[in-house]
Amino acid sequence: MEITVLAVLEFSSIAIGIKVLDDMVKIAPVKIVEARTICPGKYIIVFTGDVASVEYSYNKGLESGKDFLVDKLYLPMIHTDVVAAIGKVVTTDEWNTIGIIETLSVTSGIEAADFATKTGGVKIIEIRLAIGFGGKSYVKMMGTLDEVQSAMAVATAKVKEKNQLCMEVIIPQPHKEIKQFFM
Protein backbone atom coordinates (compact mmCIF):
# COMPACT_ATOMS: atom_id res chain seq x y z
CA MET A 1 0.00 0.00 0.00
CA GLU A 2 1.44 3.35 -1.01
CA ILE A 3 1.04 5.88 1.76
CA THR A 4 0.23 9.42 0.69
CA VAL A 5 -1.73 10.51 3.77
CA LEU A 6 -0.23 10.12 7.22
CA ALA A 7 -1.41 11.26 10.62
CA VAL A 8 0.24 11.00 14.01
CA LEU A 9 -1.15 11.59 17.48
CA GLU A 10 1.10 11.49 20.54
CA PHE A 11 -0.37 11.34 24.05
CA SER A 12 1.07 11.73 27.55
CA SER A 13 -1.13 8.87 28.85
CA ILE A 14 -0.88 5.27 27.70
CA ALA A 15 -4.44 4.48 28.82
CA ILE A 16 -5.88 7.47 26.94
CA GLY A 17 -3.80 6.54 23.88
CA ILE A 18 -5.33 3.07 23.76
CA LYS A 19 -8.84 4.48 24.26
CA VAL A 20 -8.26 7.02 21.47
CA LEU A 21 -6.99 4.24 19.19
CA ASP A 22 -10.24 2.32 19.73
CA ASP A 23 -12.36 5.45 19.16
CA MET A 24 -10.50 6.21 15.92
CA VAL A 25 -10.80 2.79 14.31
CA LYS A 26 -14.50 2.62 15.20
CA ILE A 27 -15.27 5.92 13.49
CA ALA A 28 -13.57 5.39 10.08
CA PRO A 29 -11.67 2.70 8.14
CA VAL A 30 -8.04 3.70 8.73
CA LYS A 31 -4.92 1.51 8.65
CA ILE A 32 -2.85 1.69 11.81
CA VAL A 33 0.83 1.84 10.85
CA GLU A 34 2.03 1.90 14.46
CA ALA A 35 0.38 2.18 17.86
CA ARG A 36 2.54 1.66 20.94
CA THR A 37 4.00 3.02 24.11
CA ILE A 38 7.07 5.20 23.86
CA CYS A 39 9.37 6.65 26.49
CA PRO A 40 8.66 8.19 28.96
CA GLY A 41 5.18 6.73 29.40
CA LYS A 42 3.64 8.18 26.25
CA TYR A 43 1.51 6.55 23.55
CA ILE A 44 1.79 7.16 19.82
CA ILE A 45 -0.63 6.36 17.01
CA VAL A 46 0.53 6.55 13.38
CA PHE A 47 -2.14 5.85 10.78
CA THR A 48 -3.05 6.16 7.12
CA GLY A 49 -5.93 5.58 4.72
CA ASP A 50 -7.94 7.68 2.32
CA VAL A 51 -7.99 11.43 2.99
CA ALA A 52 -11.53 11.59 4.35
CA SER A 53 -11.14 8.59 6.69
CA VAL A 54 -7.80 9.80 8.06
CA GLU A 55 -9.13 13.30 8.62
CA TYR A 56 -12.27 11.98 10.33
CA SER A 57 -10.29 9.62 12.62
CA TYR A 58 -7.68 12.33 13.31
CA ASN A 59 -10.36 14.76 14.45
CA LYS A 60 -11.96 12.06 16.61
CA GLY A 61 -8.56 11.33 18.16
CA LEU A 62 -8.00 15.02 18.91
CA GLU A 63 -11.42 15.23 20.54
CA SER A 64 -11.05 12.01 22.57
CA GLY A 65 -7.57 12.69 23.88
CA LYS A 66 -7.40 16.48 23.89
CA ASP A 67 -6.34 16.87 27.53
CA PHE A 68 -3.42 14.45 27.07
CA LEU A 69 -2.17 15.50 23.61
CA VAL A 70 1.62 16.00 23.40
CA ASP A 71 1.91 16.57 19.65
CA LYS A 72 -0.07 16.02 16.47
CA LEU A 73 0.50 15.84 12.74
CA TYR A 74 -1.77 15.53 9.71
CA LEU A 75 -0.01 15.26 6.34
CA PRO A 76 -2.38 14.79 3.40
CA MET A 77 0.57 14.76 0.96
CA ILE A 78 3.50 13.14 2.81
CA HIS A 79 6.72 12.70 0.85
CA THR A 80 7.31 9.02 0.01
CA ASP A 81 10.96 9.20 1.19
CA VAL A 82 9.69 10.00 4.69
CA VAL A 83 7.51 6.89 4.86
CA ALA A 84 10.42 4.71 3.69
CA ALA A 85 12.70 6.04 6.47
CA ILE A 86 10.36 5.74 9.47
CA GLY A 87 12.06 3.33 11.85
CA LYS A 88 14.50 2.10 9.19
CA VAL A 89 17.86 3.03 7.70
CA VAL A 90 17.67 3.80 3.98
CA THR A 91 20.93 2.88 2.31
CA THR A 92 22.65 5.16 -0.13
CA ASP A 93 26.03 5.28 -1.85
CA GLU A 94 26.12 9.03 -1.33
CA TRP A 95 28.52 10.29 1.34
CA ASN A 96 28.37 14.05 1.45
CA THR A 97 27.03 16.45 4.09
CA ILE A 98 25.11 14.99 7.06
CA GLY A 99 22.21 16.77 8.75
CA ILE A 100 20.69 15.57 12.01
CA ILE A 101 17.59 16.99 13.69
CA GLU A 102 16.80 15.80 17.21
CA THR A 103 13.26 16.52 18.40
CA LEU A 104 11.48 16.25 21.73
CA SER A 105 8.54 14.36 20.20
CA VAL A 106 8.14 11.58 17.67
CA THR A 107 5.56 13.59 15.77
CA SER A 108 7.91 16.54 15.30
CA GLY A 109 10.61 14.24 13.94
CA ILE A 110 8.32 12.96 11.21
CA GLU A 111 7.17 16.50 10.44
CA ALA A 112 10.77 17.76 10.25
CA ALA A 113 11.66 14.99 7.80
CA ASP A 114 8.69 15.84 5.58
CA PHE A 115 9.61 19.53 5.48
CA ALA A 116 13.26 18.68 4.77
CA THR A 117 12.44 16.41 1.81
CA LYS A 118 9.97 18.88 0.35
CA THR A 119 12.62 21.61 0.46
CA GLY A 120 14.48 19.47 -2.03
CA GLY A 121 17.72 17.70 -2.69
CA VAL A 122 18.24 15.83 0.58
CA LYS A 123 17.91 12.11 1.11
CA ILE A 124 16.30 11.05 4.38
CA ILE A 125 18.46 8.25 5.75
CA GLU A 126 16.55 7.43 8.93
CA ILE A 127 13.74 8.61 11.20
CA ARG A 128 14.20 6.99 14.61
CA LEU A 129 11.13 7.03 16.82
CA ALA A 130 11.62 7.27 20.61
CA ILE A 131 12.81 3.81 21.53
CA GLY A 132 14.98 4.33 24.59
CA PHE A 133 15.46 8.03 23.83
CA GLY A 134 13.32 9.54 26.58
CA GLY A 135 10.53 10.30 24.10
CA LYS A 136 12.82 12.01 21.62
CA SER A 137 13.17 11.30 17.92
CA TYR A 138 15.83 12.06 15.36
CA VAL A 139 16.07 12.49 11.61
CA LYS A 140 19.25 11.84 9.61
CA MET A 141 19.66 13.23 6.10
CA MET A 142 22.33 13.61 3.43
CA GLY A 143 22.93 15.89 0.49
CA THR A 144 25.21 18.65 -0.65
CA LEU A 145 26.11 21.28 1.93
CA ASP A 146 23.70 23.81 0.37
CA GLU A 147 20.86 21.26 0.20
CA VAL A 148 21.32 20.14 3.80
CA GLN A 149 21.59 23.71 5.11
CA SER A 150 18.42 24.72 3.27
CA ALA A 151 16.47 21.62 4.34
CA MET A 152 17.63 21.95 7.95
CA ALA A 153 16.65 25.64 8.10
CA VAL A 154 13.10 24.95 6.91
CA ALA A 155 12.61 21.79 9.00
CA THR A 156 14.02 23.19 12.24
CA ALA A 157 12.01 26.41 11.89
CA LYS A 158 8.83 24.33 11.87
CA VAL A 159 9.91 22.27 14.87
CA LYS A 160 10.97 25.42 16.77
CA GLU A 161 7.46 26.88 16.26
CA LYS A 162 6.17 23.98 18.38
CA ASN A 163 9.02 24.22 20.95
CA GLN A 164 10.02 20.64 20.07
CA LEU A 165 13.62 21.13 18.86
CA CYS A 166 16.29 19.51 21.00
CA MET A 167 19.34 19.89 18.73
CA GLU A 168 20.40 20.33 15.13
CA VAL A 169 23.78 19.41 13.66
CA ILE A 170 25.33 19.72 10.21
CA ILE A 171 28.50 17.76 9.45
CA PRO A 172 30.10 18.84 6.16
CA GLN A 173 32.52 16.33 4.63
CA PRO A 174 32.05 13.60 7.26
CA HIS A 175 34.99 11.25 7.72
CA LYS A 176 34.55 7.85 6.04
CA GLU A 177 35.21 6.09 9.36
CA ILE A 178 31.83 7.19 10.76
CA LYS A 179 29.81 5.89 7.80
CA GLN A 180 29.30 2.43 9.32
CA PHE A 181 27.87 4.05 12.45
CA PHE A 182 25.70 6.50 10.53
CA MET A 183 24.09 4.05 8.11
VOGU-3710 file (C-alpha; in Angstrom, 3 decimals, decimal comma):
1> meitvlavle> 0,000/0,000/0,000  1,439/3,350/-1,013  1,037/5,879/1,765  0,232/9,424/0,689  -1,735/10,508/3,774  -0,227/10,115/7,219  -1,409/11,261/10,616  0,244/10,998/14,010  -1,147/11,585/17,478  1,103/11,487/20,540
11> fssiaigikv> -0,371/11,342/24,050  1,070/11,730/27,554  -1,135/8,875/28,846  -0,879/5,273/27,705  -4,444/4,483/28,823  -5,878/7,470/26,936  -3,796/6,543/23,883  -5,326/3,075/23,759  -8,839/4,476/24,263  -8,258/7,020/21,467
21> lddmvkiapv> -6,993/4,237/19,194  -10,237/2,323/19,732  -12,357/5,450/19,156  -10,502/6,208/15,917  -10,802/2,787/14,305  -14,505/2,619/15,202  -15,274/5,920/13,485  -13,567/5,390/10,078  -11,666/2,696/8,144  -8,040/3,696/8,727
31> kivearticp> -4,920/1,513/8,646  -2,851/1,689/11,814  0,831/1,839/10,850  2,026/1,899/14,456  0,385/2,175/17,864  2,543/1,659/20,935  3,996/3,021/24,111  7,069/5,201/23,865  9,372/6,645/26,492  8,657/8,192/28,960
41> gkyiivftgd> 5,182/6,730/29,399  3,642/8,183/26,252  1,514/6,546/23,552  1,786/7,163/19,825  -0,630/6,360/17,012  0,530/6,548/13,375  -2,142/5,846/10,783  -3,046/6,162/7,119  -5,932/5,580/4,723  -7,942/7,677/2,317
51> vasveysynk> -7,985/11,427/2,994  -11,529/11,589/4,355  -11,139/8,585/6,686  -7,804/9,795/8,063  -9,134/13,299/8,620  -12,267/11,976/10,334  -10,288/9,621/12,620  -7,684/12,328/13,309  -10,364/14,758/14,455  -11,961/12,059/16,606
61> glesgkdflv> -8,560/11,331/18,163  -8,005/15,020/18,908  -11,421/15,230/20,543  -11,055/12,007/22,571  -7,567/12,693/23,880  -7,397/16,484/23,887  -6,341/16,871/27,527  -3,415/14,452/27,070  -2,168/15,504/23,611  1,617/16,001/23,404
71> dklylpmiht> 1,915/16,570/19,647  -0,065/16,023/16,465  0,499/15,836/12,737  -1,767/15,532/9,710  -0,014/15,261/6,336  -2,384/14,792/3,404  0,573/14,764/0,962  3,499/13,138/2,814  6,720/12,704/0,845  7,312/9,018/0,011
81> dvvaaigkvv> 10,960/9,200/1,191  9,693/9,996/4,687  7,509/6,895/4,863  10,419/4,713/3,693  12,702/6,037/6,474  10,356/5,736/9,474  12,058/3,332/11,849  14,496/2,103/9,188  17,856/3,025/7,695  17,667/3,804/3,979
91> ttdewntigi> 20,930/2,876/2,314  22,647/5,163/-0,130  26,029/5,277/-1,850  26,117/9,029/-1,330  28,520/10,288/1,339  28,367/14,053/1,450  27,032/16,446/4,090  25,108/14,990/7,058  22,208/16,770/8,745  20,688/15,571/12,011
101> ietlsvtsgi> 17,590/16,991/13,694  16,801/15,796/17,208  13,264/16,525/18,403  11,477/16,252/21,726  8,542/14,359/20,204  8,141/11,578/17,674  5,560/13,591/15,774  7,913/16,544/15,302  10,613/14,242/13,945  8,323/12,960/11,207
111> eaadfatktg> 7,172/16,500/10,442  10,769/17,763/10,247  11,662/14,992/7,798  8,687/15,836/5,583  9,607/19,527/5,479  13,257/18,681/4,766  12,436/16,413/1,815  9,966/18,881/0,348  12,618/21,613/0,461  14,479/19,474/-2,035
121> gvkiieirla> 17,720/17,701/-2,694  18,240/15,827/0,581  17,907/12,109/1,109  16,304/11,052/4,380  18,457/8,245/5,750  16,549/7,432/8,926  13,742/8,611/11,205  14,205/6,985/14,607  11,130/7,029/16,823  11,617/7,268/20,608
131> igfggksyvk> 12,814/3,809/21,527  14,983/4,334/24,589  15,456/8,028/23,829  13,324/9,535/26,579  10,530/10,296/24,102  12,824/12,009/21,616  13,169/11,301/17,925  15,827/12,061/15,357  16,074/12,486/11,609  19,249/11,843/9,613
141> mmgtldevqs> 19,656/13,234/6,104  22,326/13,613/3,434  22,928/15,887/0,489  25,206/18,645/-0,645  26,107/21,282/1,930  23,696/23,808/0,369  20,857/21,262/0,195  21,316/20,142/3,796  21,592/23,712/5,110  18,423/24,715/3,270
151> amavatakvk> 16,467/21,619/4,344  17,629/21,951/7,948  16,648/25,638/8,097  13,100/24,952/6,914  12,611/21,788/9,001  14,019/23,188/12,239  12,014/26,410/11,892  8,827/24,328/11,867  9,910/22,271/14,874  10,966/25,422/16,770
161> eknqlcmevi> 7,459/26,875/16,255  6,174/23,985/18,383  9,024/24,223/20,947  10,016/20,642/20,065  13,619/21,130/18,855  16,287/19,514/21,001  19,344/19,890/18,733  20,397/20,332/15,128  23,781/19,408/13,665  25,327/19,718/10,210
171> ipqphkeikq> 28,501/17,762/9,449  30,103/18,840/6,159  32,520/16,328/4,626  32,054/13,601/7,261  34,995/11,249/7,723  34,549/7,855/6,043  35,210/6,088/9,358  31,833/7,186/10,760  29,805/5,889/7,798  29,299/2,427/9,318
181> ffm> 27,870/4,046/12,453  25,700/6,498/10,533  24,091/4,048/8,111
//
